[in-house]
């Protein structure tokens, strides 16, 4: 199994099936990974602005959900900015 397939499997096994994270985030993760693969390996792939903005919005929502989950687990990811 590829590392991408393994990531999806483990994400589902440990976070979705246990109810810790909503199922929509597995779909977002999969869609974002698929888009990245197309961008990396399909020389003819050219996303339009609307698709790119939708991906960015989904990514922000996904990251927010993960940060909230980690915060619930006592893990704080807020990092002070360094100058």
C-alpha angles and dihedrals in degrees: 000000000000120000088249092053090046092051091052092047094049093044089053095043097048104030112020103038091045091053094239093122128025119258093241088072092062087055091049091049092050094047093048092049091049091051091050092051091051091049092048100043111019107080091193095051114115117164118210122235094258092054091047092051091048091051091049091049092048091048092052090050091048093049091048091053092048092048090050091050092049091047089054087054091054095257114130117199097180104123123194113238114248122215 
